[in-house]
Amino acid sequence: MDDFSPAQAGAAPPLGKPLAGKTVAVVHAAWHSCGSYQVNVSQIAAYRALGARVVSVAMMDALGPAAPEGARWDAYLNASRNIGANRSYYSGAPTSALLSPVFFAKSYWRLIHGDQASWLIEIARRSPLPEEFDRESIDLIHANHFFTMPFVEKLKQGRRTPVILETQDIQARQFVLRNQGGFFIPPHAGYSDMLRVELDWMRRADLCTHLNEEEYRDFRSLLPEASHALIYPAVPDVPRSVGAQIVIVASDNYANYKSLRWFLTEVVPKAGGAKVSIYGNIDEGLKKRDPELYDAHARLFMGRVDNIALVYKRAGCVLLPTVEGHGLSIKAVEALACGAPIIATPLAFRGMQIDPATLGNVCVAHDATEFAQFWRRAQARSDRGDTPGALSDTRMLYDRAFSLDAYARALAGALETLQTRA
């Protein structure tokens, strides 16, 4: 087993253009407006920085009309114009798959019992080769999430193209968490069943890369025969904060919903009228899951914005009331990048090899009362018109560990280990 961690990145050779003349396919779910999409954007930018021509291959994770037709594809296309690839391809399983008894038995029947791992694998199996993709000569495939691997094998077209698989957390954990917010028929699929599917498909990659310390440690234990690399994701830079607004940024997923619910029910009543503006489509998730709670706090929600960078630019403080979730938090890294003071629970910094208490502009709150106390102090600074300084501990941490340059250098080091094994 060969391993690579960020500690080795400092010994990496100068960035250069080691992939000049090569074509890299970045394969990913057709998601947008979320942390995974930002990871994909950064992957593409990093490979281009290393000299590669990069093609994006987006796979829809649900049945639908032929790609890229239909409402879900329209939403994805509108939100992914900044993806940065030299060319983009699209694929997805057709709705007609439901007519197949094999698909029904292997996928839909398992889905209604909560087995999202098997469902996504069967979706990938039935996603066709994108139109004109057979004209591409691919030198490297960087796949995201285990469930794209059946689709990746189709894209390889029988060639011995090396595959890097970026796990983005143990997905079986995410499925179990997501199942808490849905209705499924007993017997319910368990963590171990879905993990078994995940590990089986991970074994087919030449190198597994992990974006946080927790999953790196766990996957090395679960798959000791595989090669692993810990590479923190590059999160797109955001403007330095120069405002005084107190903000929360959150997309609609179940972990964010549970965290925001804790914030609204436990922290807000103790905050003494401190203000906050909540950005992102989490408002839609709260409306759906808890309409009464949303109605009581509707004035706090600003909704989804097209340019989240402007939110961070106006921020004087970023709140991270995280009480649920696995894997590294992309919105936490965005908060680091803007350099503003941060008030956070310890879980907000999960998966990072850092002690947030050592960062001078971070207040770590261990309960709702402490969180509200720090928030009231932030409100007093905001009322005085205080704005963040030009340089801060969190911004320096971002530059060192989560910038595009740091990611490209770490990726170049991992590629060297892959080439050595070839």
C-alpha atoms as one frame of an Amber mdcrd trajectory, in Angstrom:
protein
   0.000   0.000   0.000   1.347   3.443  -0.982   0.045   6.457   0.894   0.367
  10.202   0.477  -0.605  12.903   2.947  -0.487  16.712   2.950   2.623  16.551
   5.117   4.494  15.392   2.033   3.217  18.245  -0.109   5.923  20.574   1.140
   8.523  18.277  -0.422   6.754  18.245  -3.798   8.660  19.569  -6.825   7.840
  22.987  -8.283   4.361  23.042  -9.740   5.331  23.160 -13.412   3.138  21.537
 -16.084   3.539  17.770 -15.514   0.288  17.022 -17.400   0.988  19.137 -20.476
  -0.406  17.394 -23.567  -2.608  15.090 -21.455  -6.408  14.954 -21.221  -8.020
  14.385 -17.822 -11.695  13.478 -17.406 -13.250  14.683 -14.137 -16.329  12.512
 -13.532 -18.885  13.697 -11.026 -22.548  13.702 -10.082 -24.604  16.420 -11.797
 -24.937  18.382  -8.574 -24.727  22.124  -8.122 -25.032  24.760  -5.396 -23.265
  22.522  -2.869 -19.843  21.717  -1.472 -19.280  18.775  -3.838 -19.787  21.028
  -6.852 -17.167  23.448  -5.521 -14.771  20.508  -5.081 -15.335  19.560  -8.742
 -14.671  23.127  -9.900 -11.390  23.119  -7.983 -10.347  19.732  -9.362 -10.784
  21.015 -12.890  -8.883  24.215 -12.131  -6.037  22.266 -10.485  -5.605  19.876
 -13.410  -5.588  22.807 -15.811  -2.949  24.482 -13.632  -0.893  21.299 -14.034
  -1.108  21.704 -17.816  -3.893  19.238 -18.685  -6.801  19.633 -21.034  -9.809
  18.807 -18.809 -13.228  17.457 -19.726 -16.093  17.431 -17.250 -18.388  14.390
 -17.336 -21.558  14.940 -15.302 -23.765  11.963 -14.392 -27.318  12.541 -13.174
 -28.090  10.573 -10.005 -31.744   9.978 -10.886 -33.788   8.616 -13.752 -34.880
  11.128 -16.355 -35.035  12.106 -20.018 -31.969  11.839 -22.225 -29.190  14.155
 -21.051 -29.162  17.091 -20.975 -32.937  17.463 -21.309 -35.465  18.061 -18.537
 -35.873  20.374 -15.567 -33.065  18.888 -13.452 -30.588  19.234 -16.279 -31.758
  22.795 -16.942 -31.070  23.665 -13.310 -27.645  22.022 -13.425 -26.624  23.717
 -16.677 -27.713  27.128 -15.418 -25.756  26.727 -12.182 -22.581  25.138 -13.611
 -21.484  27.697 -16.178 -18.358  28.429 -14.141 -17.185  24.821 -13.984 -14.092
  25.711 -15.997 -13.631  22.583 -18.149 -12.355  22.695 -21.727 -15.415  20.645
 -22.681 -18.420  19.234 -20.836 -20.299  15.959 -21.359 -23.557  14.752 -19.803
 -25.209  11.408 -19.122 -27.930   9.826 -17.035 -30.057   6.715 -16.794 -33.299
   6.903 -18.820 -36.723   6.752 -17.203 -37.429   3.673 -19.329 -35.121   1.698
 -17.001 -38.122   1.321 -14.713 -39.595  -1.068 -17.282 -36.719  -3.481 -16.730
 -37.504  -6.253 -14.208 -33.762  -6.548 -13.492 -33.482  -2.842 -12.679 -36.572
  -3.012 -10.491 -35.206  -5.971  -8.523 -31.626  -4.723  -8.190 -32.309  -1.050
  -7.666 -35.804   0.307  -7.084 -36.840  -2.487  -4.724 -33.700  -1.874  -2.681
 -34.188   1.892  -2.749 -37.609   1.708  -1.083 -35.845  -0.093   1.772 -33.286
   2.723   2.008 -30.412   1.097   0.075 -29.247   4.211  -1.723 -25.846   2.652
  -2.473 -27.299  -0.058  -4.714 -29.728   2.417  -6.295 -26.932   4.770  -7.373
 -24.781   1.917  -8.666 -27.613   0.749 -10.909 -28.230   4.320 -12.100 -24.553
   4.509 -13.105 -24.687   1.134 -14.857 -27.500   2.408 -17.074 -25.995   5.804
 -17.875 -24.868   5.657 -21.516 -21.587   6.837 -22.981 -22.058  10.563 -23.706
 -22.485  11.535 -27.320 -19.119  12.067 -29.072 -17.137  10.929 -26.006 -15.750
   8.013 -28.006 -13.630  10.567 -29.896 -11.772  11.503 -26.723  -8.407  10.033
 -25.805  -8.336  10.112 -22.006  -5.038   9.819 -20.127  -6.408   9.974 -16.580
  -9.839   9.785 -14.964 -10.539  11.575 -11.690 -13.832  10.156 -10.428 -15.893
  11.501  -7.546 -17.875   9.184  -5.235 -17.841   5.404  -5.483 -21.203   5.275
  -7.249 -19.792   6.792 -10.447 -17.425   3.824 -10.904 -19.695   1.651 -13.123
 -20.062   4.688 -15.378 -16.293   5.257 -15.246 -15.651   1.711 -16.462 -17.884
   2.464 -19.430 -15.954   5.672 -20.146 -12.657   3.772 -20.168 -13.897   1.876
 -23.253 -11.699  -1.121 -22.438  -8.504   0.910 -22.109  -6.101   0.730 -19.155
  -6.720   4.344 -18.185  -5.632   5.029 -14.579  -8.421   6.096 -12.222  -8.202
   8.303  -9.156 -11.309   8.033  -7.008 -12.068  10.922  -4.639 -14.331   9.572
  -1.932 -15.705  12.794  -0.371 -16.563  11.087   2.925 -17.820   7.576   3.645
 -21.043   7.730   1.673 -22.713   4.948   3.672 -22.692   7.364   6.622 -24.334
  10.041   4.518 -26.997   7.578   3.319 -27.859   6.585   6.884 -28.141  10.243
   7.858 -30.243  11.043   4.789 -32.546   8.098   5.489 -33.491   9.688   8.825
 -35.389  12.327   6.891 -37.223   9.977   4.532 -39.840   7.250   4.488 -38.652
   3.736   3.721 -40.172   0.287   4.054 -38.778  -2.253   6.576 -36.471  -4.051
   6.636 -34.284  -0.955   6.342 -30.886  -1.132   4.649 -28.151  -0.798   7.253
 -24.811   0.957   7.319 -22.797  -2.247   6.906 -24.797  -3.347   3.847 -24.293
  -0.052   2.041 -20.640   0.181   3.102 -20.004  -3.243   1.561 -21.242  -1.953
  -1.802 -19.130   1.187  -1.461 -15.912  -0.680  -0.667 -16.416  -3.159  -3.496
 -16.435  -0.401  -6.097 -13.606   1.545  -4.467 -11.289  -1.428  -4.949 -11.413
  -0.834  -8.724  -9.617   2.532  -8.507  -5.843   2.853  -8.839  -5.651   5.502
  -6.119  -8.236   6.589  -3.549  -7.972  10.193  -2.411  -9.705  11.504   0.681
 -10.428  15.096   1.594 -10.411  14.897   5.379  -8.439  13.224   8.125 -11.321
  11.087   9.404 -12.162   9.372   6.124  -8.457   8.946   5.274  -7.914   7.080
   8.538 -11.089   5.018   8.209 -10.629   4.005   4.582  -6.990   3.005   5.160
  -8.298   0.637   7.826 -11.227  -0.625   5.746  -9.191  -1.059   2.524  -5.586
  -1.725   3.611  -4.732  -3.270   0.237  -5.534  -0.052  -1.660  -3.410   3.052
  -2.202  -4.627   6.135  -0.389  -3.864   9.855  -0.344  -5.074  12.574   2.024
  -5.525  15.726  -0.049  -7.507  18.600   1.382  -9.877  20.044  -1.211  -9.246
  23.389  -2.836 -12.161  25.641  -2.112 -12.540  28.548  -4.559 -11.204  31.783
  -3.154 -13.688  34.377  -1.955 -13.121  38.110  -1.446 -11.640  39.242   1.846
 -14.437  40.362   4.125 -14.728  44.122   4.464 -18.250  44.404   5.883 -19.997
  44.085   9.214 -22.896  41.719   8.454 -23.257  38.542  10.520 -24.012  35.628
   8.186 -24.713  31.920   7.941 -24.255  30.127   4.611 -25.934  26.723   4.190
 -27.202  24.547   1.354 -30.189  22.240   1.707 -29.084  18.912   3.128 -30.253
  17.015   6.174 -27.163  17.700   8.288 -27.474  21.430   7.644 -31.179  21.287
   8.473 -30.506  19.646  11.837 -27.750  22.156  12.598 -29.908  25.120  11.678
 -32.807  23.752  13.696 -30.524  23.625  16.751 -29.439  27.194  16.067 -32.995
  28.527  15.717 -34.466  26.654  18.688 -31.544  26.715  21.137 -29.285  29.652
  20.279 -31.574  32.376  18.912 -33.732  32.601  22.097 -30.532  33.311  24.098
 -29.052  35.839  21.663 -30.770  38.969  22.981 -31.809  40.244  19.573 -28.472
  39.706  17.829 -28.899  39.736  14.058 -27.997  37.226  11.354 -28.692  36.814
   7.642 -28.963  33.212   6.430 -27.982  32.622   2.793 -28.410  29.514   0.633
 -31.263  27.196  -0.284 -31.510  25.804   3.253 -34.677  27.909   3.502 -36.390
  25.496   1.115 -35.367  22.522   3.243 -36.636  24.130   6.418 -39.952  25.082
   4.768 -40.421  21.466   3.717 -39.381  19.774   6.957 -40.529  22.271   9.594
 -42.798  24.985   8.139 -43.788  26.382  11.534 -40.164  26.923  12.525 -39.484
  28.566   9.165 -42.481  30.901   9.513 -41.301  31.968  12.964 -37.892  33.008
  11.592 -38.628  33.772   7.922 -37.164  37.274   8.248 -33.672  35.791   8.745
 -33.590  33.955   5.406 -32.151  35.596   2.302 -32.479  32.510   0.030 -30.092
  31.254  -2.600 -27.802  33.810  -4.207 -25.985  33.478  -7.531 -22.738  34.967
  -6.232 -21.966  33.703  -2.750 -18.615  35.536  -2.866 -20.444  38.822  -2.357
 -21.978  37.456   0.837 -18.544  36.730   2.260 -17.275  40.134   1.133 -20.002
  41.836   3.180 -19.443  39.587   6.209 -18.136  40.915   9.486 -18.607  37.548
  11.188 -19.510  34.038   9.991 -21.519  31.681  12.183 -20.977  27.916  11.876
 -23.567  26.312  14.197 -22.692  22.757  13.173 -24.136  19.939  15.276 -24.524
  17.250  12.603 -22.559  15.960   9.631 -19.582  13.928   8.505 -16.556  14.843
   6.460 -14.860  18.158   5.925 -17.210  21.147   5.756 -16.772  23.176   2.561
 -18.642  26.153   3.983 -16.217  26.165   6.918 -13.297  26.437   4.490 -15.076
  29.263   2.639 -15.344  31.047   5.968 -11.607  30.579   6.504 -10.918  32.092
   3.090 -12.827  35.321   3.683 -10.775  35.969   6.806 -13.705  37.194   8.918
 -14.109  36.304  12.590 -15.849  32.945  13.025 -18.107  31.623  15.764 -18.352
  27.844  15.511 -19.052  24.608  17.287 -16.092  22.183  17.414 -17.766  19.928
  14.811 -17.496  22.679  12.185 -13.767  21.928  11.905 -14.129  18.160  11.606
 -11.679  16.397   9.327  -9.014  19.115   9.570  -5.689  18.571  11.280  -6.019
  21.827  13.190  -7.025  23.019  16.634  -9.456  25.902  15.994  -8.738  27.269
  19.480  -5.277  28.292  18.215  -6.797  30.623  15.585  -6.967  34.158  16.925
 -10.173  35.142  15.120 -12.177  32.000  15.936 -14.483  31.564  18.947 -15.308
  27.910  19.656 -18.666  27.479  21.414 -19.356  24.222  23.229 -23.054  24.805
  23.923 -25.933  27.062  22.890 -25.404  29.518  25.752 -21.749  30.064  24.846
 -22.609  30.369  21.158 -25.183  33.066  21.927 -22.709  34.910  24.155 -20.102
  35.078  21.373 -22.806  36.113  18.906 -23.902  39.026  21.097 -20.301  40.252
  21.210 -20.111  40.014  17.428 -23.294  42.056  17.183 -21.737  44.764  19.353
 -18.744  44.917  16.995 -21.105  45.105  14.041 -23.035  47.951  15.656 -19.754
  49.857  16.084 -19.018  49.317  12.384 -15.894  47.228  13.052 -14.687  45.319
   9.989 -12.194  42.434   9.757  -8.503  43.157   9.273  -6.759  42.504   5.969
  -4.912  39.448   7.283  -6.080  36.892   9.829  -5.169  33.480  11.163  -7.994
  31.841   9.226  -6.978  33.427   5.918  -3.376  32.304   6.380  -4.612  28.773
   7.114  -6.669  28.823   3.910  -3.646  29.896   1.841  -1.482  27.191   3.379
  -3.869  24.228   3.211  -6.982  24.888   1.104  -6.017  27.205  -1.752  -5.917
  26.095  -5.377  -2.110  26.243  -5.360  -1.914  24.034  -2.262  -4.326  21.536
  -3.820  -2.488  21.415  -7.159   0.832  20.801  -5.424  -0.599  18.006  -3.272
  -2.280  16.470  -6.319   0.998  16.578  -8.255   2.675  14.701  -5.405  -0.037
  12.037  -5.414   0.279  11.663  -9.185   3.971  10.969  -8.739   3.184   8.043
  -6.446   0.662   6.779  -9.010   3.230   6.958 -11.815   5.820   5.198  -9.661
   3.475   2.258  -9.172   2.550   2.041 -12.881
